[in-house]
Amino acid sequence: MLPRLAFLATVAVLTLTAPAIAKDARCFTTDDGYYDCDFEPLGDGSFEITAEGYPSF
């Protein structure tokens, strides 16, 4: 039981301390419709959305 608990605690710590990584997303504008973009959480509820050929937000 103890080794299993230690394993689960280690996984939890590694998951919570993982760096923010941009993830593939699907963006939409009324002018261009849907297009592929990247969503990256920056912490404290902030985020950045980027796509080639479009302004970043």
N, CA, C, O and CB atoms as a CASP TS submission, in Angstrom:
PFRMAT TS
TARGET T0000
AUTHOR 0000-0000-0000
METHOD Language model
MODEL 1
PARENT N/A
ATOM      1  N   MET     1       0.818  -1.199   0.000  1.00  0.00           N
ATOM      2  CA  MET     1       0.000   0.000   0.000  1.00  0.00           C
ATOM      3  C   MET     1       0.860   1.260   0.000  1.00  0.00           C
ATOM      4  O   MET     1       0.571   2.217  -0.718  1.00  0.00           O
ATOM      5  CB  MET     1      -0.930   0.000   1.202  1.00  0.00           C
ATOM      6  N   LEU     2       1.922   1.253   0.814  1.00  0.00           N
ATOM      7  CA  LEU     2       2.776   2.426   0.911  1.00  0.00           C
ATOM      8  C   LEU     2       3.483   2.742  -0.405  1.00  0.00           C
ATOM      9  O   LEU     2       3.525   3.913  -0.782  1.00  0.00           O
ATOM     10  CB  LEU     2       3.797   2.226   2.002  1.00  0.00           C
ATOM     11  N   PRO     3       4.050   1.748  -1.140  1.00  0.00           N
ATOM     12  CA  PRO     3       4.675   2.068  -2.427  1.00  0.00           C
ATOM     13  C   PRO     3       3.672   2.670  -3.422  1.00  0.00           C
ATOM     14  O   PRO     3       4.019   3.565  -4.193  1.00  0.00           O
ATOM     15  CB  PRO     3       5.305   0.809  -3.027  1.00  0.00           C
ATOM     16  N   ARG     4       2.451   2.183  -3.398  1.00  0.00           N
ATOM     17  CA  ARG     4       1.432   2.714  -4.309  1.00  0.00           C
ATOM     18  C   ARG     4       1.115   4.168  -3.964  1.00  0.00           C
ATOM     19  O   ARG     4       0.973   4.998  -4.862  1.00  0.00           O
ATOM     20  CB  ARG     4       0.146   1.855  -4.249  1.00  0.00           C
ATOM     21  N   LEU     5       1.003   4.484  -2.679  1.00  0.00           N
ATOM     22  CA  LEU     5       0.733   5.841  -2.230  1.00  0.00           C
ATOM     23  C   LEU     5       1.888   6.769  -2.605  1.00  0.00           C
ATOM     24  O   LEU     5       1.662   7.903  -3.028  1.00  0.00           O
ATOM     25  CB  LEU     5       0.495   5.866  -0.713  1.00  0.00           C
ATOM     26  N   ALA     6       3.112   6.296  -2.454  1.00  0.00           N
ATOM     27  CA  ALA     6       4.279   7.094  -2.828  1.00  0.00           C
ATOM     28  C   ALA     6       4.288   7.360  -4.330  1.00  0.00           C
ATOM     29  O   ALA     6       4.615   8.465  -4.763  1.00  0.00           O
ATOM     30  CB  ALA     6       5.577   6.384  -2.405  1.00  0.00           C
ATOM     31  N   PHE     7       3.933   6.359  -5.121  1.00  0.00           N
ATOM     32  CA  PHE     7       3.861   6.536  -6.575  1.00  0.00           C
ATOM     33  C   PHE     7       2.817   7.580  -6.947  1.00  0.00           C
ATOM     34  O   PHE     7       3.087   8.469  -7.754  1.00  0.00           O
ATOM     35  CB  PHE     7       3.539   5.203  -7.263  1.00  0.00           C
ATOM     36  N   LEU     8       1.623   7.475  -6.363  1.00  0.00           N
ATOM     37  CA  LEU     8       0.554   8.426  -6.660  1.00  0.00           C
ATOM     38  C   LEU     8       0.928   9.846  -6.239  1.00  0.00           C
ATOM     39  O   LEU     8       0.598  10.805  -6.937  1.00  0.00           O
ATOM     40  CB  LEU     8      -0.735   8.000  -5.964  1.00  0.00           C
ATOM     41  N   ALA     9       1.607   9.985  -5.114  1.00  0.00           N
ATOM     42  CA  ALA     9       2.059  11.302  -4.662  1.00  0.00           C
ATOM     43  C   ALA     9       3.079  11.886  -5.630  1.00  0.00           C
ATOM     44  O   ALA     9       3.041  13.079  -5.931  1.00  0.00           O
ATOM     45  CB  ALA     9       2.660  11.211  -3.253  1.00  0.00           C
ATOM     46  N   THR    10       3.989  11.050  -6.117  1.00  0.00           N
ATOM     47  CA  THR    10       4.984  11.506  -7.089  1.00  0.00           C
ATOM     48  C   THR    10       4.330  11.958  -8.379  1.00  0.00           C
ATOM     49  O   THR    10       4.697  13.000  -8.923  1.00  0.00           O
ATOM     50  CB  THR    10       5.990  10.403  -7.379  1.00  0.00           C
ATOM     51  N   VAL    11       3.372  11.199  -8.877  1.00  0.00           N
ATOM     52  CA  VAL    11       2.657  11.573 -10.103  1.00  0.00           C
ATOM     53  C   VAL    11       1.926  12.894  -9.894  1.00  0.00           C
ATOM     54  O   VAL    11       1.940  13.746 -10.781  1.00  0.00           O
ATOM     55  CB  VAL    11       1.657  10.463 -10.522  1.00  0.00           C
ATOM     56  N   ALA    12       1.295  13.081  -8.752  1.00  0.00           N
ATOM     57  CA  ALA    12       0.574  14.324  -8.471  1.00  0.00           C
ATOM     58  C   ALA    12       1.516  15.521  -8.467  1.00  0.00           C
ATOM     59  O   ALA    12       1.196  16.564  -9.036  1.00  0.00           O
ATOM     60  CB  ALA    12      -0.153  14.227  -7.127  1.00  0.00           C
ATOM     61  N   VAL    13       2.664  15.381  -7.835  1.00  0.00           N
ATOM     62  CA  VAL    13       3.637  16.480  -7.779  1.00  0.00           C
ATOM     63  C   VAL    13       4.144  16.821  -9.171  1.00  0.00           C
ATOM     64  O   VAL    13       4.225  17.996  -9.528  1.00  0.00           O
ATOM     65  CB  VAL    13       4.819  16.113  -6.863  1.00  0.00           C
ATOM     66  N   LEU    14       4.482  15.817  -9.957  1.00  0.00           N
ATOM     67  CA  LEU    14       4.987  16.067 -11.310  1.00  0.00           C
ATOM     68  C   LEU    14       3.920  16.699 -12.196  1.00  0.00           C
ATOM     69  O   LEU    14       4.233  17.546 -13.032  1.00  0.00           O
ATOM     70  CB  LEU    14       5.481  14.767 -11.940  1.00  0.00           C
ATOM     71  N   THR    15       2.689  16.304 -12.026  1.00  0.00           N
ATOM     72  CA  THR    15       1.600  16.866 -12.822  1.00  0.00           C
ATOM     73  C   THR    15       1.355  18.319 -12.459  1.00  0.00           C
ATOM     74  O   THR    15       1.155  19.151 -13.344  1.00  0.00           O
ATOM     75  CB  THR    15       0.321  16.056 -12.629  1.00  0.00           C
ATOM     76  N   LEU    16       1.366  18.632 -11.193  1.00  0.00           N
ATOM     77  CA  LEU    16       1.089  19.990 -10.745  1.00  0.00           C
ATOM     78  C   LEU    16       2.236  20.953 -11.035  1.00  0.00           C
ATOM     79  O   LEU    16       2.012  22.161 -11.120  1.00  0.00           O
ATOM     80  CB  LEU    16       0.793  19.990  -9.273  1.00  0.00           C
ATOM     81  N   THR    17       3.452  20.448 -11.188  1.00  0.00           N
ATOM     82  CA  THR    17       4.599  21.318 -11.433  1.00  0.00           C
ATOM     83  C   THR    17       5.028  21.312 -12.894  1.00  0.00           C
ATOM     84  O   THR    17       6.071  21.874 -13.229  1.00  0.00           O
ATOM     85  CB  THR    17       5.760  20.900 -10.560  1.00  0.00           C
ATOM     86  N   ALA    18       4.250  20.693 -13.764  1.00  0.00           N
ATOM     87  CA  ALA    18       4.611  20.647 -15.187  1.00  0.00           C
ATOM     88  C   ALA    18       4.531  22.049 -15.785  1.00  0.00           C
ATOM     89  O   ALA    18       3.631  22.816 -15.444  1.00  0.00           O
ATOM     90  CB  ALA    18       3.682  19.671 -15.966  1.00  0.00           C
ATOM     91  N   PRO    19       5.460  22.386 -16.671  1.00  0.00           N
ATOM     92  CA  PRO    19       5.437  23.711 -17.288  1.00  0.00           C
ATOM     93  C   PRO    19       4.235  23.859 -18.226  1.00  0.00           C
ATOM     94  O   PRO    19       3.725  22.875 -18.763  1.00  0.00           O
ATOM     95  CB  PRO    19       6.745  23.965 -18.057  1.00  0.00           C
ATOM     96  N   ALA    20       3.799  25.095 -18.411  1.00  0.00           N
ATOM     97  CA  ALA    20       2.699  25.370 -19.334  1.00  0.00           C
ATOM     98  C   ALA    20       3.198  25.155 -20.753  1.00  0.00           C
ATOM     99  O   ALA    20       4.241  25.682 -21.141  1.00  0.00           O
ATOM    100  CB  ALA    20       2.146  26.821 -19.150  1.00  0.00           C
ATOM    101  N   ILE    21       2.460  24.390 -21.512  1.00  0.00           N
ATOM    102  CA  ILE    21       2.835  24.083 -22.889  1.00  0.00           C
ATOM    103  C   ILE    21       1.688  24.500 -23.793  1.00  0.00           C
ATOM    104  O   ILE    21       0.522  24.260 -23.483  1.00  0.00           O
ATOM    105  CB  ILE    21       3.172  22.566 -23.069  1.00  0.00           C
ATOM    106  N   ALA    22       2.027  25.128 -24.917  1.00  0.00           N
ATOM    107  CA  ALA    22       0.997  25.521 -25.879  1.00  0.00           C
ATOM    108  C   ALA    22       0.299  24.276 -26.406  1.00  0.00           C
ATOM    109  O   ALA    22       0.937  23.259 -26.679  1.00  0.00           O
ATOM    110  CB  ALA    22       1.607  26.342 -27.048  1.00  0.00           C
ATOM    111  N   LYS    23      -1.005  24.370 -26.541  1.00  0.00           N
ATOM    112  CA  LYS    23      -1.797  23.261 -27.046  1.00  0.00           C
ATOM    113  C   LYS    23      -2.504  23.680 -28.317  1.00  0.00           C
ATOM    114  O   LYS    23      -2.877  24.841 -28.482  1.00  0.00           O
ATOM    115  CB  LYS    23      -2.810  22.783 -25.995  1.00  0.00           C
ATOM    116  N   ASP    24      -2.686  22.725 -29.211  1.00  0.00           N
ATOM    117  CA  ASP    24      -3.420  22.996 -30.433  1.00  0.00           C
ATOM    118  C   ASP    24      -4.849  23.381 -30.089  1.00  0.00           C
ATOM    119  O   ASP    24      -5.473  22.787 -29.210  1.00  0.00           O
ATOM    120  CB  ASP    24      -3.393  21.776 -31.373  1.00  0.00           C
ATOM    121  N   ALA    25      -5.356  24.377 -30.790  1.00  0.00           N
ATOM    122  CA  ALA    25      -6.716  24.846 -30.553  1.00  0.00           C
ATOM    123  C   ALA    25      -7.357  25.176 -31.900  1.00  0.00           C
ATOM    124  O   ALA    25      -6.709  25.128 -32.945  1.00  0.00           O
ATOM    125  CB  ALA    25      -6.728  26.091 -29.604  1.00  0.00           C
ATOM    126  N   ARG    26      -8.615  25.503 -31.849  1.00  0.00           N
ATOM    127  CA  ARG    26      -9.353  25.891 -33.047  1.00  0.00           C
ATOM    128  C   ARG    26      -9.936  27.268 -32.778  1.00  0.00           C
ATOM    129  O   ARG    26     -10.766  27.427 -31.883  1.00  0.00           O
ATOM    130  CB  ARG    26     -10.480  24.844 -33.411  1.00  0.00           C
ATOM    131  N   CYS    27      -9.511  28.262 -33.544  1.00  0.00           N
ATOM    132  CA  CYS    27      -9.959  29.633 -33.353  1.00  0.00           C
ATOM    133  C   CYS    27     -10.993  29.995 -34.413  1.00  0.00           C
ATOM    134  O   CYS    27     -11.143  29.301 -35.419  1.00  0.00           O
ATOM    135  CB  CYS    27      -8.768  30.607 -33.403  1.00  0.00           C
ATOM    136  N   PHE    28     -11.702  31.094 -34.171  1.00  0.00           N
ATOM    137  CA  PHE    28     -12.750  31.534 -35.096  1.00  0.00           C
ATOM    138  C   PHE    28     -12.806  33.051 -35.129  1.00  0.00           C
ATOM    139  O   PHE    28     -12.764  33.704 -34.087  1.00  0.00           O
ATOM    140  CB  PHE    28     -14.125  30.954 -34.692  1.00  0.00           C
ATOM    141  N   THR    29     -12.900  33.608 -36.323  1.00  0.00           N
ATOM    142  CA  THR    29     -13.209  35.022 -36.499  1.00  0.00           C
ATOM    143  C   THR    29     -14.343  35.117 -37.507  1.00  0.00           C
ATOM    144  O   THR    29     -14.490  34.249 -38.368  1.00  0.00           O
ATOM    145  CB  THR    29     -11.951  35.840 -36.972  1.00  0.00           C
ATOM    146  N   THR    30     -15.139  36.162 -37.400  1.00  0.00           N
ATOM    147  CA  THR    30     -16.263  36.311 -38.336  1.00  0.00           C
ATOM    148  C   THR    30     -15.769  36.562 -39.755  1.00  0.00           C
ATOM    149  O   THR    30     -16.477  36.250 -40.712  1.00  0.00           O
ATOM    150  CB  THR    30     -17.182  37.458 -37.893  1.00  0.00           C
ATOM    151  N   ASP    31     -14.575  37.116 -39.912  1.00  0.00           N
ATOM    152  CA  ASP    31     -14.034  37.375 -41.254  1.00  0.00           C
ATOM    153  C   ASP    31     -13.415  36.141 -41.898  1.00  0.00           C
ATOM    154  O   ASP    31     -13.574  35.918 -43.098  1.00  0.00           O
ATOM    155  CB  ASP    31     -12.998  38.471 -41.184  1.00  0.00           C
ATOM    156  N   ASP    32     -12.706  35.335 -41.102  1.00  0.00           N
ATOM    157  CA  ASP    32     -11.938  34.212 -41.647  1.00  0.00           C
ATOM    158  C   ASP    32     -12.523  32.845 -41.340  1.00  0.00           C
ATOM    159  O   ASP    32     -12.078  31.855 -41.920  1.00  0.00           O
ATOM    160  CB  ASP    32     -10.550  34.264 -41.129  1.00  0.00           C
ATOM    161  N   GLY    33     -13.491  32.753 -40.461  1.00  0.00           N
ATOM    162  CA  GLY    33     -14.030  31.452 -40.067  1.00  0.00           C
ATOM    163  C   GLY    33     -13.077  30.756 -39.109  1.00  0.00           C
ATOM    164  O   GLY    33     -12.369  31.414 -38.346  1.00  0.00           O
ATOM    165  N   TYR    34     -13.055  29.430 -39.144  1.00  0.00           N
ATOM    166  CA  TYR    34     -12.211  28.640 -38.249  1.00  0.00           C
ATOM    167  C   TYR    34     -10.806  28.491 -38.816  1.00  0.00           C
ATOM    168  O   TYR    34     -10.622  28.388 -40.028  1.00  0.00           O
ATOM    169  CB  TYR    34     -12.831  27.260 -38.009  1.00  0.00           C
ATOM    170  N   TYR    35      -9.811  28.480 -37.920  1.00  0.00           N
ATOM    171  CA  TYR    35      -8.420  28.255 -38.308  1.00  0.00           C
ATOM    172  C   TYR    35      -7.671  27.658 -37.117  1.00  0.00           C
ATOM    173  O   TYR    35      -8.094  27.809 -35.970  1.00  0.00           O
ATOM    174  CB  TYR    35      -7.743  29.585 -38.788  1.00  0.00           C
ATOM    175  N   ASP    36      -6.556  26.980 -37.396  1.00  0.00           N
ATOM    176  CA  ASP    36      -5.747  26.363 -36.339  1.00  0.00           C
ATOM    177  C   ASP    36      -4.946  27.433 -35.606  1.00  0.00           C
ATOM    178  O   ASP    36      -4.420  28.361 -36.220  1.00  0.00           O
ATOM    179  CB  ASP    36      -4.799  25.287 -36.926  1.00  0.00           C
ATOM    180  N   CYS    37      -4.861  27.292 -34.296  1.00  0.00           N
ATOM    181  CA  CYS    37      -4.088  28.229 -33.490  1.00  0.00           C
ATOM    182  C   CYS    37      -3.528  27.474 -32.282  1.00  0.00           C
ATOM    183  O   CYS    37      -3.857  26.308 -32.063  1.00  0.00           O
ATOM    184  CB  CYS    37      -4.967  29.450 -33.040  1.00  0.00           C
ATOM    185  N   ASP    38      -2.677  28.149 -31.501  1.00  0.00           N
ATOM    186  CA  ASP    38      -2.081  27.580 -30.295  1.00  0.00           C
ATOM    187  C   ASP    38      -2.571  28.355 -29.082  1.00  0.00           C
ATOM    188  O   ASP    38      -2.589  29.586 -29.085  1.00  0.00           O
ATOM    189  CB  ASP    38      -0.531  27.604 -30.372  1.00  0.00           C
ATOM    190  N   PHE    39      -2.965  27.627 -28.052  1.00  0.00           N
ATOM    191  CA  PHE    39      -3.417  28.203 -26.790  1.00  0.00           C
ATOM    192  C   PHE    39      -2.383  27.873 -25.733  1.00  0.00           C
ATOM    193  O   PHE    39      -2.045  26.704 -25.543  1.00  0.00           O
ATOM    194  CB  PHE    39      -4.831  27.670 -26.384  1.00  0.00           C
ATOM    195  N   GLU    40      -1.867  28.897 -25.031  1.00  0.00           N
ATOM    196  CA  GLU    40      -0.855  28.667 -24.000  1.00  0.00           C
ATOM    197  C   GLU    40      -1.267  29.355 -22.701  1.00  0.00           C
ATOM    198  O   GLU    40      -1.338  30.583 -22.654  1.00  0.00           O
ATOM    199  CB  GLU    40       0.531  29.178 -24.467  1.00  0.00           C
ATOM    200  N   PRO    41      -1.540  28.584 -21.642  1.00  0.00           N
ATOM    201  CA  PRO    41      -1.831  29.203 -20.345  1.00  0.00           C
ATOM    202  C   PRO    41      -0.563  29.833 -19.778  1.00  0.00           C
ATOM    203  O   PRO    41       0.512  29.236 -19.844  1.00  0.00           O
ATOM    204  CB  PRO    41      -2.409  28.160 -19.349  1.00  0.00           C
ATOM    205  N   LEU    42      -0.684  31.041 -19.222  1.00  0.00           N
ATOM    206  CA  LEU    42       0.477  31.753 -18.684  1.00  0.00           C
ATOM    207  C   LEU    42       0.480  31.806 -17.159  1.00  0.00           C
ATOM    208  O   LEU    42       1.452  32.269 -16.563  1.00  0.00           O
ATOM    209  CB  LEU    42       0.518  33.160 -19.238  1.00  0.00           C
ATOM    210  N   GLY    43      -0.580  31.344 -16.526  1.00  0.00           N
ATOM    211  CA  GLY    43      -0.679  31.369 -15.074  1.00  0.00           C
ATOM    212  C   GLY    43      -1.621  32.465 -14.615  1.00  0.00           C
ATOM    213  O   GLY    43      -1.858  33.433 -15.339  1.00  0.00           O
ATOM    214  N   ASP    44      -2.157  32.317 -13.420  1.00  0.00           N
ATOM    215  CA  ASP    44      -3.090  33.277 -12.824  1.00  0.00           C
ATOM    216  C   ASP    44      -4.295  33.545 -13.712  1.00  0.00           C
ATOM    217  O   ASP    44      -4.872  34.631 -13.651  1.00  0.00           O
ATOM    218  CB  ASP    44      -2.380  34.579 -12.534  1.00  0.00           C
ATOM    219  N   GLY    45      -4.685  32.578 -14.537  1.00  0.00           N
ATOM    220  CA  GLY    45      -5.840  32.751 -15.409  1.00  0.00           C
ATOM    221  C   GLY    45      -5.527  33.449 -16.720  1.00  0.00           C
ATOM    222  O   GLY    45      -6.412  33.587 -17.564  1.00  0.00           O
ATOM    223  N   SER    46      -4.293  33.894 -16.914  1.00  0.00           N
ATOM    224  CA  SER    46      -3.900  34.553 -18.160  1.00  0.00           C
ATOM    225  C   SER    46      -3.566  33.512 -19.214  1.00  0.00           C
ATOM    226  O   SER    46      -3.224  32.376 -18.885  1.00  0.00           O
ATOM    227  CB  SER    46      -2.696  35.490 -17.931  1.00  0.00           C
ATOM    228  N   PHE    47      -3.664  33.892 -20.468  1.00  0.00           N
ATOM    229  CA  PHE    47      -3.328  32.983 -21.562  1.00  0.00           C
ATOM    230  C   PHE    47      -2.916  33.779 -22.790  1.00  0.00           C
ATOM    231  O   PHE    47      -3.125  34.990 -22.861  1.00  0.00           O
ATOM    232  CB  PHE    47      -4.517  32.059 -21.893  1.00  0.00           C
ATOM    233  N   GLU    48      -2.322  33.076 -23.762  1.00  0.00           N
ATOM    234  CA  GLU    48      -1.932  33.678 -25.034  1.00  0.00           C
ATOM    235  C   GLU    48      -2.426  32.777 -26.154  1.00  0.00           C
ATOM    236  O   GLU    48      -2.293  31.555 -26.090  1.00  0.00           O
ATOM    237  CB  GLU    48      -0.383  33.888 -25.120  1.00  0.00           C
ATOM    238  N   ILE    49      -2.997  33.394 -27.178  1.00  0.00           N
ATOM    239  CA  ILE    49      -3.439  32.667 -28.361  1.00  0.00           C
ATOM    240  C   ILE    49      -2.640  33.193 -29.539  1.00  0.00           C
ATOM    241  O   ILE    49      -2.603  34.398 -29.790  1.00  0.00           O
ATOM    242  CB  ILE    49      -4.984  32.825 -28.600  1.00  0.00           C
ATOM    243  N   THR    50      -1.996  32.273 -30.267  1.00  0.00           N
ATOM    244  CA  THR    50      -1.186  32.665 -31.418  1.00  0.00           C
ATOM    245  C   THR    50      -1.534  31.795 -32.620  1.00  0.00           C
ATOM    246  O   THR    50      -1.937  30.641 -32.479  1.00  0.00           O
ATOM    247  CB  THR    50       0.321  32.557 -31.092  1.00  0.00           C
ATOM    248  N   ALA    51      -1.367  32.379 -33.806  1.00  0.00           N
ATOM    249  CA  ALA    51      -1.541  31.652 -35.059  1.00  0.00           C
ATOM    250  C   ALA    51      -0.757  32.395 -36.129  1.00  0.00           C
ATOM    251  O   ALA    51      -0.741  33.626 -36.167  1.00  0.00           O
ATOM    252  CB  ALA    51      -3.060  31.517 -35.450  1.00  0.00           C
ATOM    253  N   GLU    52      -0.123  31.644 -36.980  1.00  0.00           N
ATOM    254  CA  GLU    52       0.669  32.250 -38.047  1.00  0.00           C
ATOM    255  C   GLU    52      -0.237  33.056 -38.969  1.00  0.00           C
ATOM    256  O   GLU    52      -1.254  32.555 -39.448  1.00  0.00           O
ATOM    257  CB  GLU    52       1.433  31.168 -38.847  1.00  0.00           C
ATOM    258  N   GLY    53       0.146  34.321 -39.215  1.00  0.00           N
ATOM    259  CA  GLY    53      -0.632  35.169 -40.105  1.00  0.00           C
ATOM    260  C   GLY    53      -1.780  35.902 -39.417  1.00  0.00           C
ATOM    261  O   GLY    53      -2.539  36.612 -40.076  1.00  0.00           O
ATOM    262  N   TYR    54      -1.918  35.740 -38.098  1.00  0.00           N
ATOM    263  CA  TYR    54      -2.968  36.405 -37.326  1.00  0.00           C
ATOM    264  C   TYR    54      -2.338  37.127 -36.136  1.00  0.00           C
ATOM    265  O   TYR    54      -1.261  36.737 -35.686  1.00  0.00           O
ATOM    266  CB  TYR    54      -4.044  35.381 -36.846  1.00  0.00           C
ATOM    267  N   PRO    55      -2.987  38.167 -35.620  1.00  0.00           N
ATOM    268  CA  PRO    55      -2.447  38.828 -34.427  1.00  0.00           C
ATOM    269  C   PRO    55      -2.530  37.909 -33.207  1.00  0.00           C
ATOM    270  O   PRO    55      -3.415  37.057 -33.131  1.00  0.00           O
ATOM    271  CB  PRO    55      -3.204  40.141 -34.152  1.00  0.00           C
ATOM    272  N   SER    56      -1.626  38.075 -32.270  1.00  0.00           N
ATOM    273  CA  SER    56      -1.636  37.308 -31.015  1.00  0.00           C
ATOM    274  C   SER    56      -2.499  38.039 -29.999  1.00  0.00           C
ATOM    275  O   SER    56      -2.569  39.267 -29.985  1.00  0.00           O
ATOM    276  CB  SER    56      -0.187  37.103 -30.461  1.00  0.00           C
ATOM    277  N   PHE    57      -3.146  37.266 -29.159  1.00  0.00           N
ATOM    278  CA  PHE    57      -3.982  37.835 -28.102  1.00  0.00           C
ATOM    279  C   PHE    57      -3.513  37.314 -26.762  1.00  0.00           C
ATOM    280  O   PHE    57      -4.081  37.668 -25.729  1.00  0.00           O
ATOM    281  CB  PHE    57      -5.474  37.498 -28.324  1.00  0.00           C
TER
END
